[in-house]
Amino acid sequence: MTPEQPLSVTVNGAELDLAGTDPATNALDWLRGQGLTGAKEGCAEGECGACAVLVARPDGGSGTEWTAVNACLLPAASLDGQEVVTAEGLGTPGHLHPVQHEMAVRGGSQCGYCTPGFVCSMAAEYYRADRQDDGARVGGDADRHESGPNGFRLGALSGNLCRCTGYRPIRDAAFALESPAADDRLAARRSDAPPPPVGTRLSGATGTYARAADLDEALDLLAGHPGAAVVAGSTDWGVDVNLRGTRAPFVIGIDRLPELRRLEIGDEAVEIGAALTLTEVQRELAGRIPLLDQVFPQFGSRLIRNGATVGGNLGTGSPIGDLPPALLALEAVVVLASPDGDRQVPLADYYTGYRRSVRRPDELIRAVRIPLPLSPTTAFHKIAKRRYDDISSVAVAVALDVVDGSVRRARIGLGGVAATPVRALATEAALEGRAWTAATVQAAAEVMRGEGTPLDDHRASAAYRSAVLGTSLLRLHADEQPEDGVGA
């Protein structure tokens, strides 16, 4: 990997040169600079979806999956060696893509500003390999969103927020889509391997972006640049770059490192690679960890989950991240890699303060280990102003072992009530060894209201946060009772 190495991206079938691009330039601005102005900037923080484009990503096997991502968040340099399709590459005015056609004839576009982003998100779902006609409309799917008779999951559009035409025309367009034609080139592309990761180095006025070919090289780069920004999906870093003007002299991209992209299920633990996206983790786990299945639909939008990684959500150290409370309840362990090898730190001991942790400057988060067996009774409650695609005011994750009517083991993770994600240790103690009854839960709920150090801010008051904590346990207990309401 040298500075002179040619850098390029295949966009809509044509190879475009990245030379001369500043490392701080995001993929959206770079694409628009190439004359591909369909994708737009709406919010610059991955919330509106106007910037969505398709990227060729691994499908979990040997093929390719067309994945919709927020181009406004990705560094343009991170697309080196990759394949991108924009709305312009899907169809032309004379030969519309099926998605574009349905959006047009069913009135799914009005001013048109957001439409190219909608089209790209819709196209990613259109090309989903396991999307099939099921003959009947379903009330919900794995993402807790309505599915159509054609198998189209409306959750695919959860990150595209403009609704100037109303929901119905967009839904009608999505549900009208048939299977791709036999000669569809993008459908055929799915059978071939995705572009391999390549080593990248791009320097400019604002600094240098470097992507190593493997973990050892990444650790060498980190040792040589101890203050470097480490970036995977860039769903957090991209916001800082766009809205706060943040720049780093050296950025290390770790999104494609093979050593950070493994998911292994053993007899004693499940190990999840730090650079796997939330979408990939959900697909690979396939329901094996029910508590995480409750988290995924509430974690941002599909566009965000297509970029956000496990390691990134932990590495930012945010007290309101959605994953840490669940991983605390699962007693997860953080695996840190350095030139000296791996070391393991329980997540409960990982954070030392607001956005601070025990990770040394020469270490990277390599993976998260979740011990087995899992507790059978779990719940994840996220309180936010919107049901989906929002930051939580409070997040509560609970994992219980209830044996013969008594709580043998309790683990509770909390977010949004302290400077770091925390375990509700006092509440756990109030539950363990006691009968799983309404009286026990009521007493434990009172204890839980005092957990953490909640603050008043624009999302919620401290009093509200405390009230939510107690209510969460009561809600879990109520949900666990028989449907006829007869219980302890």
BAKE-401369 format. One record per residue (C-alpha): x, y, z; residue in three letters. Coordinates in steps of 0.5 Angstrom, whole numbers. Layout:
+-------+-------+-------+-----+
:    c1 :    c2 :    c3 : res :
+-------+-------+-------+-----+
:     X :     Y :     Z : ALA :
...
+-------+-------+-------+-----+
END
This chain:
+-------+-------+-------+-----+
:    c1 :    c2 :    c3 : res :
+-------+-------+-------+-----+
:     0 :     0 :     0 : MET :
:     3 :     6 :    -2 : THR :
:     1 :    14 :    -4 : PRO :
:     2 :    13 :   -11 : GLU :
:    -2 :     7 :   -12 : GLN :
:    -8 :     9 :   -16 : PRO :
:   -15 :     9 :   -13 : LEU :
:   -21 :     8 :   -17 : SER :
:   -29 :     6 :   -16 : VAL :
:   -33 :     3 :   -21 : THR :
:   -40 :     7 :   -21 : VAL :
:   -45 :     5 :   -25 : ASN :
:   -41 :     0 :   -29 : GLY :
:   -35 :     6 :   -31 : ALA :
:   -29 :     6 :   -27 : GLU :
:   -28 :    13 :   -24 : LEU :
:   -21 :    16 :   -21 : ASP :
:   -21 :    18 :   -14 : LEU :
:   -14 :    22 :   -15 : ALA :
:   -14 :    29 :   -12 : GLY :
:   -20 :    28 :    -8 : THR :
:   -19 :    30 :    -1 : ASP :
:   -19 :    25 :     5 : PRO :
:   -25 :    29 :     8 : ALA :
:   -29 :    29 :     2 : THR :
:   -35 :    24 :     3 : ASN :
:   -38 :    19 :    -2 : ALA :
:   -44 :    24 :    -3 : LEU :
:   -40 :    30 :    -5 : ASP :
:   -35 :    26 :    -9 : TRP :
:   -41 :    23 :   -13 : LEU :
:   -44 :    30 :   -14 : ARG :
:   -38 :    32 :   -17 : GLY :
:   -38 :    27 :   -22 : GLN :
:   -44 :    30 :   -25 : GLY :
:   -49 :    24 :   -21 : LEU :
:   -53 :    29 :   -18 : THR :
:   -59 :    25 :   -16 : GLY :
:   -57 :    23 :    -9 : ALA :
:   -58 :    29 :    -5 : LYS :
:   -56 :    32 :     2 : GLU :
:   -62 :    33 :     6 : GLY :
:   -59 :    32 :    14 : CYS :
:   -52 :    31 :    13 : ALA :
:   -53 :    26 :    19 : GLU :
:   -56 :    19 :    16 : GLY :
:   -63 :    21 :    18 : GLU :
:   -67 :    23 :    12 : CYS :
:   -64 :    18 :     6 : GLY :
:   -64 :    23 :     1 : ALA :
:   -57 :    21 :     0 : CYS :
:   -58 :    13 :    -1 : ALA :
:   -54 :     9 :    -6 : VAL :
:   -52 :     2 :    -7 : LEU :
:   -46 :    -1 :    -6 : VAL :
:   -44 :    -9 :    -7 : ALA :
:   -43 :   -12 :    -1 : ARG :
:   -41 :   -19 :     1 : PRO :
:   -48 :   -23 :     2 : ASP :
:   -46 :   -28 :     8 : GLY :
:   -44 :   -33 :     3 : GLY :
:   -40 :   -33 :    -4 : SER :
:   -44 :   -28 :    -7 : GLY :
:   -46 :   -21 :    -7 : THR :
:   -51 :   -17 :    -4 : GLU :
:   -53 :   -10 :    -7 : TRP :
:   -54 :    -6 :     0 : THR :
:   -57 :     1 :     1 : ALA :
:   -52 :     6 :     5 : VAL :
:   -52 :    13 :     7 : ASN :
:   -47 :    16 :     2 : ALA :
:   -46 :    23 :     6 : CYS :
:   -43 :    19 :    12 : LEU :
:   -38 :    15 :     8 : LEU :
:   -31 :    17 :     6 : PRO :
:   -30 :    17 :    -1 : ALA :
:   -24 :    14 :     0 : ALA :
:   -27 :     8 :     3 : SER :
:   -30 :     6 :    -3 : LEU :
:   -23 :     5 :    -7 : ASP :
:   -24 :    -2 :   -11 : GLY :
:   -31 :    -2 :    -9 : GLN :
:   -37 :    -2 :   -14 : GLU :
:   -43 :     3 :   -13 : VAL :
:   -50 :     4 :   -17 : VAL :
:   -53 :    11 :   -16 : THR :
:   -60 :    12 :   -18 : ALA :
:   -58 :    14 :   -25 : GLU :
:   -55 :     7 :   -26 : GLY :
:   -61 :     4 :   -25 : LEU :
:   -65 :     6 :   -31 : GLY :
:   -66 :    12 :   -36 : THR :
:   -72 :    17 :   -38 : PRO :
:   -73 :    12 :   -44 : GLY :
:   -72 :     5 :   -40 : HIS :
:   -74 :     6 :   -33 : LEU :
:   -72 :     1 :   -28 : HIS :
:   -78 :    -3 :   -25 : PRO :
:   -77 :     1 :   -18 : VAL :
:   -77 :     8 :   -22 : GLN :
:   -83 :     6 :   -26 : HIS :
:   -87 :     4 :   -20 : GLU :
:   -86 :    10 :   -16 : MET :
:   -87 :    14 :   -22 : ALA :
:   -94 :    11 :   -24 : VAL :
:   -97 :    10 :   -17 : ARG :
:   -95 :    17 :   -15 : GLY :
:   -89 :    16 :   -10 : GLY :
:   -86 :    22 :   -12 : SER :
:   -88 :    29 :   -12 : GLN :
:   -82 :    35 :   -11 : CYS :
:   -77 :    29 :   -13 : GLY :
:   -72 :    31 :    -8 : TYR :
:   -72 :    25 :    -4 : CYS :
:   -74 :    20 :   -10 : THR :
:   -67 :    18 :   -12 : PRO :
:   -66 :    16 :    -5 : GLY :
:   -72 :    12 :    -4 : PHE :
:   -71 :     9 :   -11 : VAL :
:   -64 :     6 :    -8 : CYS :
:   -67 :     4 :    -2 : SER :
:   -73 :     0 :    -5 : MET :
:   -68 :    -3 :   -11 : ALA :
:   -64 :    -6 :    -5 : ALA :
:   -70 :    -9 :    -2 : GLU :
:   -72 :   -11 :   -10 : TYR :
:   -66 :   -15 :   -11 : TYR :
:   -66 :   -18 :    -4 : ARG :
:   -64 :   -26 :    -6 : ALA :
:   -69 :   -29 :    -1 : ASP :
:   -75 :   -24 :    -3 : ARG :
:   -81 :   -28 :    -5 : GLN :
:   -88 :   -28 :    -7 : ASP :
:   -92 :   -31 :    -1 : ASP :
:   -99 :   -30 :    -4 : GLY :
:  -101 :   -26 :     2 : ALA :
:  -100 :   -20 :     6 : ARG :
:   -97 :   -21 :    13 : VAL :
:   -98 :   -16 :    19 : GLY :
:   -90 :   -16 :    21 : GLY :
:   -83 :   -19 :    19 : ASP :
:   -77 :   -19 :    23 : ALA :
:   -76 :   -12 :    23 : ASP :
:   -83 :   -11 :    25 : ARG :
:   -85 :    -7 :    19 : HIS :
:   -91 :    -9 :    14 : GLU :
:   -89 :   -14 :     9 : SER :
:   -93 :   -14 :     2 : GLY :
:   -95 :   -20 :    -2 : PRO :
:   -89 :   -20 :    -6 : ASN :
:   -85 :   -21 :     0 : GLY :
:   -82 :   -13 :     0 : PHE :
:   -81 :   -11 :     7 : ARG :
:   -83 :    -4 :     8 : LEU :
:   -77 :    -3 :    14 : GLY :
:   -72 :    -3 :     8 : ALA :
:   -75 :     5 :     7 : LEU :
:   -75 :     6 :    15 : SER :
:   -69 :    11 :    13 : GLY :
:   -72 :    15 :     8 : ASN :
:   -76 :    20 :    12 : LEU :
:   -79 :    25 :     7 : CYS :
:   -87 :    23 :     6 : ARG :
:   -89 :    29 :     2 : CYS :
:   -94 :    24 :    -2 : THR :
:   -96 :    21 :     4 : GLY :
:   -94 :    13 :     5 : TYR :
:   -99 :    10 :     1 : ARG :
:   -97 :    11 :    -6 : PRO :
:   -90 :     9 :    -4 : ILE :
:   -92 :     3 :    -1 : ARG :
:   -96 :     1 :    -7 : ASP :
:   -90 :     2 :   -11 : ALA :
:   -86 :    -3 :    -7 : ALA :
:   -92 :    -8 :    -6 : PHE :
:   -93 :    -8 :   -14 : ALA :
:   -85 :   -10 :   -15 : LEU :
:   -85 :   -17 :   -19 : GLU :
:   -78 :   -21 :   -19 : SER :
:   -72 :   -18 :   -23 : PRO :
:   -72 :   -20 :   -30 : ALA :
:   -68 :   -26 :   -32 : ALA :
:   -64 :   -21 :   -36 : ASP :
:   -63 :   -16 :   -30 : ASP :
:   -55 :   -15 :   -30 : ARG :
:   -56 :   -13 :   -23 : LEU :
:   -59 :   -19 :   -21 : ALA :
:   -54 :   -23 :   -25 : ALA :
:   -49 :   -19 :   -21 : ARG :
:   -51 :   -22 :   -14 : ARG :
:   -48 :   -29 :   -16 : SER :
:   -41 :   -27 :   -17 : ASP :
:   -36 :   -25 :   -11 : ALA :
:   -36 :   -18 :    -9 : PRO :
:   -30 :   -14 :   -10 : PRO :
:   -25 :   -16 :    -5 : PRO :
:   -22 :   -11 :     0 : PRO :
:   -16 :    -7 :    -2 : VAL :
:   -11 :    -3 :     2 : GLY :
:   -12 :     4 :     1 : THR :
:    -8 :    11 :     2 : ARG :
:   -10 :    18 :     0 : LEU :
:    -7 :    24 :     2 : SER :
:    -9 :    31 :     2 : GLY :
:   -10 :    38 :     5 : ALA :
:   -14 :    36 :    11 : THR :
:   -10 :    29 :    12 : GLY :
:    -9 :    22 :    10 : THR :
:   -14 :    16 :    10 : TYR :
:   -11 :     9 :    10 : ALA :
:   -14 :     3 :    10 : ARG :
:   -10 :    -3 :    12 : ALA :
:   -10 :   -10 :     8 : ALA :
:   -10 :   -14 :    15 : ASP :
:   -10 :   -13 :    22 : LEU :
:    -3 :   -13 :    23 : ASP :
:    -2 :    -7 :    18 : GLU :
:    -8 :    -4 :    22 : ALA :
:    -4 :    -4 :    28 : LEU :
:     2 :    -2 :    25 : ASP :
:    -1 :     4 :    23 : LEU :
:    -4 :     5 :    29 : LEU :
:     2 :     5 :    33 : ALA :
:     5 :    10 :    28 : GLY :
:    -1 :    15 :    29 : HIS :
:    -3 :    14 :    36 : PRO :
:    -8 :    20 :    35 : GLY :
:   -11 :    17 :    29 : ALA :
:   -19 :    17 :    28 : ALA :
:   -21 :     9 :    27 : VAL :
:   -27 :     9 :    22 : VAL :
:   -31 :     3 :    20 : ALA :
:   -38 :     4 :    18 : GLY :
:   -37 :    12 :    19 : SER :
:   -44 :    13 :    22 : THR :
:   -42 :    17 :    28 : ASP :
:   -35 :    20 :    25 : TRP :
:   -39 :    22 :    19 : GLY :
:   -44 :    26 :    23 : VAL :
:   -38 :    30 :    26 : ASP :
:   -34 :    31 :    19 : VAL :
:   -41 :    34 :    16 : ASN :
:   -44 :    38 :    22 : LEU :
:   -38 :    39 :    27 : ARG :
:   -33 :    40 :    21 : GLY :
:   -28 :    35 :    25 : THR :
:   -22 :    33 :    22 : ARG :
:   -17 :    28 :    23 : ALA :
:    -9 :    28 :    21 : PRO :
:   -10 :    21 :    20 : PHE :
:   -16 :    16 :    19 : VAL :
:   -15 :     9 :    19 : ILE :
:   -21 :     5 :    16 : GLY :
:   -22 :    -2 :    19 : ILE :
:   -29 :    -4 :    16 : ASP :
:   -26 :    -9 :    11 : ARG :
:   -21 :   -12 :    15 : LEU :
:   -22 :   -20 :    15 : PRO :
:   -20 :   -21 :    22 : GLU :
:   -26 :   -17 :    25 : LEU :
:   -31 :   -19 :    20 : ARG :
:   -32 :   -26 :    23 : ARG :
:   -38 :   -29 :    27 : LEU :
:   -37 :   -36 :    30 : GLU :
:   -42 :   -40 :    34 : ILE :
:   -39 :   -45 :    39 : GLY :
:   -41 :   -49 :    45 : ASP :
:   -39 :   -44 :    50 : GLU :
:   -39 :   -37 :    47 : ALA :
:   -42 :   -33 :    41 : VAL :
:   -36 :   -29 :    38 : GLU :
:   -38 :   -23 :    34 : ILE :
:   -33 :   -19 :    29 : GLY :
:   -32 :   -12 :    31 : ALA :
:   -33 :   -10 :    24 : ALA :
:   -39 :   -13 :    22 : LEU :
:   -45 :    -9 :    21 : THR :
:   -51 :    -9 :    25 : LEU :
:   -55 :   -12 :    18 : THR :
:   -50 :   -17 :    18 : GLU :
:   -50 :   -19 :    25 : VAL :
:   -57 :   -20 :    25 : GLN :
:   -57 :   -24 :    18 : ARG :
:   -52 :   -29 :    21 : GLU :
:   -55 :   -30 :    28 : LEU :
:   -61 :   -32 :    25 : ALA :
:   -65 :   -31 :    31 : GLY :
:   -60 :   -35 :    36 : ARG :
:   -60 :   -29 :    41 : ILE :
:   -67 :   -27 :    42 : PRO :
:   -65 :   -20 :    46 : LEU :
:   -61 :   -18 :    40 : LEU :
:   -67 :   -19 :    36 : ASP :
:   -71 :   -14 :    40 : GLN :
:   -65 :    -9 :    39 : VAL :
:   -64 :    -9 :    32 : PHE :
:   -71 :    -6 :    29 : PRO :
:   -70 :    -1 :    34 : GLN :
:   -63 :     1 :    32 : PHE :
:   -63 :     7 :    27 : GLY :
:   -66 :     5 :    20 : SER :
:   -64 :     0 :    15 : ARG :
:   -59 :     5 :    12 : LEU :
:   -56 :     6 :    19 : ILE :
:   -55 :    -1 :    20 : ARG :
:   -52 :    -3 :    14 : ASN :
:   -46 :     1 :    16 : GLY :
:   -46 :     1 :    23 : ALA :
:   -42 :    -4 :    26 : THR :
:   -41 :    -7 :    33 : VAL :
:   -34 :    -5 :    35 : GLY :
:   -36 :     2 :    33 : GLY :
:   -42 :     3 :    37 : ASN :
:   -38 :     0 :    43 : LEU :
:   -32 :     4 :    41 : GLY :
:   -35 :    11 :    41 : THR :
:   -37 :    10 :    48 : GLY :
:   -44 :    14 :    48 : SER :
:   -48 :    13 :    54 : PRO :
:   -54 :    12 :    49 : ILE :
:   -52 :     7 :    45 : GLY :
:   -57 :     2 :    43 : ASP :
:   -52 :    -4 :    44 : LEU :
:   -49 :    -3 :    50 : PRO :
:   -55 :    -4 :    55 : PRO :
:   -56 :   -11 :    51 : ALA :
:   -49 :   -13 :    51 : LEU :
:   -49 :   -12 :    59 : LEU :
:   -55 :   -16 :    60 : ALA :
:   -52 :   -21 :    56 : LEU :
:   -45 :   -21 :    60 : GLU :
:   -41 :   -19 :    54 : ALA :
:   -34 :   -19 :    54 : VAL :
:   -30 :   -14 :    49 : VAL :
:   -24 :   -17 :    46 : VAL :
:   -18 :   -12 :    45 : LEU :
:   -13 :   -13 :    40 : ALA :
:    -6 :   -11 :    40 : SER :
:     1 :   -12 :    37 : PRO :
:     2 :   -16 :    44 : ASP :
:    -4 :   -21 :    42 : GLY :
:   -11 :   -21 :    45 : ASP :
:   -14 :   -19 :    52 : ARG :
:   -21 :   -20 :    54 : GLN :
:   -25 :   -14 :    58 : VAL :
:   -32 :   -15 :    61 : PRO :
:   -36 :   -10 :    58 : LEU :
:   -38 :    -8 :    65 : ALA :
:   -31 :    -6 :    66 : ASP :
:   -30 :    -3 :    60 : TYR :
:   -32 :     4 :    61 : TYR :
:   -29 :     9 :    65 : THR :
:   -32 :    15 :    64 : GLY :
:   -36 :    19 :    59 : TYR :
:   -33 :    17 :    52 : ARG :
:   -27 :    14 :    56 : ARG :
:   -25 :     6 :    56 : SER :
:   -20 :     2 :    58 : VAL :
:   -18 :     1 :    51 : ARG :
:   -10 :     3 :    50 : ARG :
:    -8 :     7 :    44 : PRO :
:    -5 :     1 :    41 : ASP :
:   -11 :    -3 :    41 : GLU :
:   -17 :    -4 :    37 : LEU :
:   -24 :    -8 :    39 : ILE :
:   -23 :   -14 :    35 : ARG :
:   -29 :   -18 :    37 : ALA :
:   -35 :   -18 :    42 : VAL :
:   -36 :   -25 :    46 : ARG :
:   -43 :   -27 :    49 : ILE :
:   -42 :   -33 :    54 : PRO :
:   -47 :   -39 :    53 : LEU :
:   -52 :   -41 :    55 : PRO :
:   -57 :   -35 :    55 : LEU :
:   -62 :   -33 :    60 : SER :
:   -69 :   -35 :    57 : PRO :
:   -73 :   -29 :    59 : THR :
:   -71 :   -23 :    56 : THR :
:   -73 :   -16 :    54 : ALA :
:   -71 :    -9 :    51 : PHE :
:   -74 :    -3 :    52 : HIS :
:   -72 :     3 :    48 : LYS :
:   -76 :    10 :    50 : ILE :
:   -75 :    15 :    44 : ALA :
:   -79 :    21 :    41 : LYS :
:   -80 :    16 :    35 : ARG :
:   -81 :     9 :    35 : ARG :
:   -76 :     8 :    30 : TYR :
:   -69 :    12 :    27 : ASP :
:   -68 :    16 :    33 : ASP :
:   -64 :    17 :    39 : ILE :
:   -66 :    13 :    46 : SER :
:   -68 :    17 :    52 : SER :
:   -67 :    11 :    56 : VAL :
:   -66 :     4 :    54 : ALA :
:   -67 :    -2 :    59 : VAL :
:   -64 :    -9 :    57 : ALA :
:   -66 :   -15 :    62 : VAL :
:   -64 :   -22 :    62 : ALA :
:   -67 :   -27 :    67 : LEU :
:   -66 :   -34 :    69 : ASP :
:   -73 :   -36 :    72 : VAL :
:   -73 :   -43 :    75 : VAL :
:   -79 :   -46 :    79 : ASP :
:   -82 :   -39 :    79 : GLY :
:   -76 :   -36 :    83 : SER :
:   -70 :   -31 :    80 : VAL :
:   -64 :   -35 :    80 : ARG :
:   -60 :   -30 :    76 : ARG :
:   -61 :   -23 :    74 : ALA :
:   -57 :   -18 :    69 : ARG :
:   -60 :   -11 :    67 : ILE :
:   -56 :    -6 :    63 : GLY :
:   -58 :     1 :    62 : LEU :
:   -57 :     7 :    57 : GLY :
:   -58 :    14 :    58 : GLY :
:   -58 :    14 :    66 : VAL :
:   -51 :    16 :    67 : ALA :
:   -44 :    18 :    64 : ALA :
:   -43 :    11 :    61 : THR :
:   -48 :     5 :    60 : PRO :
:   -48 :     1 :    67 : VAL :
:   -51 :    -5 :    70 : ARG :
:   -57 :    -4 :    75 : ALA :
:   -53 :    -8 :    80 : LEU :
:   -58 :    -6 :    86 : ALA :
:   -64 :    -8 :    82 : THR :
:   -61 :   -15 :    80 : GLU :
:   -59 :   -16 :    87 : ALA :
:   -67 :   -15 :    89 : ALA :
:   -69 :   -20 :    84 : LEU :
:   -64 :   -26 :    85 : GLU :
:   -66 :   -31 :    90 : GLY :
:   -73 :   -28 :    90 : ARG :
:   -80 :   -31 :    87 : ALA :
:   -82 :   -28 :    80 : TRP :
:   -88 :   -25 :    83 : THR :
:   -92 :   -18 :    82 : ALA :
:   -89 :   -16 :    89 : ALA :
:   -82 :   -18 :    88 : THR :
:   -82 :   -14 :    81 : VAL :
:   -86 :    -8 :    85 : GLN :
:   -80 :    -8 :    90 : ALA :
:   -75 :    -9 :    85 : ALA :
:   -78 :    -3 :    81 : ALA :
:   -77 :     2 :    86 : GLU :
:   -70 :     0 :    87 : VAL :
:   -69 :     1 :    79 : MET :
:   -72 :     8 :    80 : ARG :
:   -66 :    10 :    84 : GLY :
:   -61 :     7 :    79 : GLU :
:   -56 :    11 :    75 : GLY :
:   -55 :    19 :    75 : THR :
:   -60 :    21 :    70 : PRO :
:   -60 :    28 :    68 : LEU :
:   -65 :    33 :    65 : ASP :
:   -64 :    35 :    58 : ASP :
:   -68 :    36 :    51 : HIS :
:   -70 :    29 :    51 : ARG :
:   -73 :    28 :    57 : ALA :
:   -72 :    30 :    65 : SER :
:   -69 :    26 :    70 : ALA :
:   -75 :    25 :    73 : ALA :
:   -78 :    22 :    67 : TYR :
:   -72 :    17 :    66 : ARG :
:   -73 :    15 :    73 : SER :
:   -80 :    13 :    72 : ALA :
:   -79 :     9 :    66 : VAL :
:   -73 :     5 :    69 : LEU :
:   -78 :     2 :    74 : GLY :
:   -84 :     2 :    69 : THR :
:   -79 :    -3 :    65 : SER :
:   -79 :    -8 :    70 : LEU :
:   -87 :    -8 :    71 : LEU :
:   -88 :    -9 :    64 : ARG :
:   -83 :   -15 :    63 : LEU :
:   -87 :   -18 :    68 : HIS :
:   -94 :   -17 :    65 : ALA :
:   -91 :   -19 :    59 : ASP :
:   -89 :   -26 :    62 : GLU :
:   -96 :   -27 :    65 : GLN :
:  -101 :   -32 :    62 : PRO :
:  -106 :   -29 :    56 : GLU :
:  -112 :   -30 :    61 : ASP :
:  -109 :   -25 :    66 : GLY :
:  -108 :   -31 :    71 : VAL :
:  -101 :   -30 :    75 : GLY :
:   -98 :   -29 :    81 : ALA :
+-------+-------+-------+-----+
END
